[in-house]
Amino acid sequence: MHQRKLGPFDVSAIGLGCMNISAGYGPADDADSEKMLAAALDHGYTHLDTASMYGMGHSETMIGKTLKARRDEYVLASKCGIARNPDGKRVVNGHPDVIRKTCEESLKRLQTDVIDLYYLHRVDPKVPVEESIGALKELVDAGKIRAVGISECSVESLRRAHAVHPIAAVQSEYSLWTRTPERGILDACKTLGVTFVAFAPLARAFLTGKAVDNSRLTADDIRCTNARPRFEPENFARNVKLLEPYAKVAERVGCSMAQLALAWVMARGDHIVPIPGTKHMDYMIENAGAGDIRLEPDVVAELDELINESRVSGTRYTDALMKQTDSERD
């Protein structure tokens, strides 16, 4: 794969999202995940993205256990700012003391002395973003993290955070069917020299052609809940019709549907790095194959018209969740 900038780092054009090996899309097998993580480095991935909340530490533990001896072969990104309260409920918490504690726990699980890129996973509406980023700045000064990122933030939050400490990367959902970043954050990142990291670039497997509606998913799959309206049976039945002409474009380009989706994301800007997540060896290898696909401008324009938020049925999240997401305020 060719290289792209991730803040101060040079990384593979496509990174590996590591939530799936622990949570979100049904059960994963640890032995299979260990093999996939090691193989990802062999297939050219040099950017692994995890978080303290993925399996509540399980993903970080798997990376530390499996790749400790190969730590110098990849750029390691993790996240803080989502924790469990005393009742065990998952909550957004950007308090500096929680950030510092989470970082120490992550370093131990990851079996490393330093995390290359550490994100504030969500902006806490109860804590000024300057305070949360200030805590991350302290961790940089202490040599425990090398660069600071922020996830799912608005342009205003990015500018406020950047004024406290240079932000290396912003991470948000971005794909053909989720265009929220086009409302301002993509341009803001380019202006400030910030890398944009696109999570869920395959639209939670929809753009691979392998997704099903939420009535056919297990209870531990995040798409089976009403929080993902596009996967509700009626919406999904309408959305899946978009895939027939989309598949024809992939065939014409000479790649898989998943590879086409990743190539489109990369074509939106040289400062964009997609991080498709998977727990499957075959999908990891397939995704890597998109790393050097270059789409012609007319193909990018064709895809823009074919699948976008005006043509997709259902919103990204429920209205309640949309209101709670800082990036949706742009």
N, C-alpha and C positions, 0 to 999 in steps of 0.2 A: 504493500500500500504506500501511496505517497504520504508525505508528512504535512501536518498543519500545526499552527501555533495554538497552544493552550496556555494563555497567559505567557509566562516566561519559558515554557517548555515546548519542545518539538515532540509531537505525538503522531501516532497513526491517524490517518484521515477519519477512520471509524474507530470509536472506542467500544468497550464492552460494559454494558450495564449489568450490575451484579445483584439486583434485587431478586430476580427470578429463581436464583439458586436457594433462596430462603423463604420467600413469601410472595403473595400476590396472585400467582397463577397456578394454584394447586400444588400438591406435594412434589418435592424434588428429592432425588437420591444423592446422598453425600458422596458416595463413591463415584458416581457419574459426574457430579459437579467438580470433584477434584481432577478428574481426567480432562474435563473440558477446560478448566482454568489453565492447566499446564499447556494444553494444546493451543489455547488462544495465543499464548506468547510465541509458540512455534509457528503460528500462522500469521504473525506480523502485528498483532495487537500490542500497543505499548501504552495504552491508557485504560485503566480499570477504574470503574466508578461504583462506589458502595455508599453505605450510610449506617449510622448507629441504629436506626430504626428498622433496617431490613432484617426481619426475623429477630428483632430486638437484640442485635449483636451477632446473630448466627452468620450472616454474610461476611462480616469482618473476620470472624473467627476462622471461617473456611479459607479466606484469602491468606490470612497469617499462617495457618497450618500448612497450606499447600504450596505457597510461593515464597516463603521466608528465604530460602536459599537462592532465589532468583530476584530478590528485591531490586537490584540495580538494573533490571531489564525493562521496567515499566514505571510510568508515572501513576502514582496512587492518589485517588481522590475519594474523600469521604465527607460526611455531613453531620451537623449537629443542629439542635434547635427543635427537635421533636422528641419528647420523652414521655415517661409514664408518671402520672400523679400518684399520691399515696393510695388511691383506690384502684390503681392498676390501669386506669384509662389513659389512652394515648392522647397527648395534648401538645400544642405548640408552646414552647417555652424558650424564649430568647434571653433569659436573665444571664448576666455574665458568669455568675457562680455555677450555673447549670452547664453553660458552654465549657468552662474550664474543666469541670468534673467529667463531662462527656468525652472531652478530648483525651484525658488521662485513661479512661476506660477503653477508648478506641485504640490508642497506642498499644495497650497491653494485648488486646485481641488481635490486632494486626501484626504483632510481634515486630515492631519497627520503632526506631527512635524519632522518626519524623514523618508526617503526612505531607505530601507534596502540595495538594490543593484541598483546602478545607472550606466547605460551604456552610453558610447559615441556611438550613434546609427550608425554613419558612420564616417570613417576617412576622414577629409576634406583635399583634396590635396593642398589647398592653405594655410593651417595652419599646422605647425609642430605638429606631434602627441604629442610631449612632452609638448607643450603649452596647448593643450586641456586637457590632463591628469593632468597637473599641476593645472588647474582650478578645476578639480574634487577632487584632493588632498586637495585643500583649503576648499571644501565643507565638506570633511570628518573631517578636523580639526575644522570646525565650528559646527560640530554635526548635519548637515543637511542631510547627507547620511552616511551609515555605511560601504559600500564596493563599489569598483569601478569595472566596467566591460567595455568591448569593443566589438562591433558587426561588423561582416563581415570584419575582419582584416586579413592581411597577417602575416606570421611568423615574418617577420622583424618588422612590426608595433607593434606586441605583445611584442617582446623583448624590443623595445624602450620604449613602454608604461610601461612595468613592471619595467624598470630601474628607472622610476620616482616615481611610487607608485605601491605596489603589486596589481596585477590584480586578482580579485576573479573569474571572469567568462568571457569566450568568447562565443558569440552567433553568430551562422551562420546557414544557411540552410543545412540540412543533412537528407538524406533518402536513400532508396534503389536506387532511380534514380538520386540523386544528391550527388556525392561522392567527391566534391571539398575538404572538410576537410581532406580526406585521403592523400592528397598530402603533408601534413606537419603539419597543425595546430593541429590535434588531438594529434600527438606525442609531439609537443611543449607544449601543455597544460599539458599533463601527466608529462613531465619532470619538468615543472615549478610549478606543484601542482595547476593548474588552472582548474576549472570545465568547461566542454564544454556543452553549452546549445544548443540543436538542435531545430531550428524552422522549420516549414513546414515538420515535420517528416512523414506526411501522403501524401507527394508529392502533396499538394494543393488539397486533396481529391481523387486524382487518385488512390491511393492504397487502398481506401475504396471500390472501385468498383462502386461508385455513381457519379463520375465525368462525364461530357459530354464535347464535343468539343466546341471551343469558338464561333462557329456560333450559338449556342443555349443558350448563356449566355447574361445577361443584360449588358448594357453599363457601369454600376457601379461595375462590377466584374473584378478584375485585370487580370483574365485569358482570358478575351475576347479581350484583346489588343494584338498586334503583339509582345509585350515585352515578352510574354511567348510562344515561338515557339512550345513547345511540345503539346500545346492545339490547334494548328492550325489543321483544319480538316484532311488534308492528314497525318500529323505526328500522330495525335491522333488515327486515324484508324489503323495505324501500332502498336502504343504503346498498345492499348487496347487488342491486341491479347496476350500480355504477361500476362494478368490477369487470363486467363483460367487455366494454370498450377499453377499460384500463389494461386488461390482460392482453388485448390486441396490440396496444402500444408496446408493452414489454416484449411481446413476440417479435415485433418489428425491430426493436432496438437490439434484441438478441440477449436478453437477460431475464432473470426471474422477476416476479412481481415485487418481491421484497427488495431485490437489488435496485429496481427502478425507483421505489419509494426513497431509498437511501441516496441514490444518485440525485434525485430531485432536491432533497434537503441540502446536499452539498453544493448544488448549482445555485442556490439562493445567496451564496456569499462565501468568499474564502475564509471569513472569520467564523464560520459555522462548523461545528464538529458534532455529528450524530452519535448517540450511544445506544444502539439497539440492545435490549436485554434478552437473554435466552438461557435456558438450562439444558439445551439440546446441542450435542456436538455438531450434527449436520447443519443446523440453522446458524451456528456460530461460523462455520466454514463458508456457508452460503453468503452470509452478511459480509464477510471479509472480501468476497469477490466483487463487491460493489465499490471497493476502495479506489479503483482506478477507472471507473466508468465516467466518461464525460458526455453529458447530454448536449445536443445542439439546442440553440436558443428557441427554435420553433417547437421542439419537443417539450421543453420546459413550459412554454406558453400554452401548448395543447393540454398538458397535464393541469396547469393552473385553472384552465377553463373546465376541465372534465370533473375534477373533484375539489371542492372548496366548501367553506362553511355555508354558503347560500344554497348549495345543492344537497347538503347532508341533512338528514332528518334527525332531530334531537340535538340538544346542547352537549357540550363537553362534560359538564357536571350538572347536578340539579341546581335550581336557582339558589337554594340556601348555601350550597358549597361554592357556587360562583361568587356570591357576595363576600365569602370569607377568604377568597384567594386574592392576594395583593396584586398579582399580575393581571387580573381581570379588571383592575381599576383604570387601566389606560384607555 
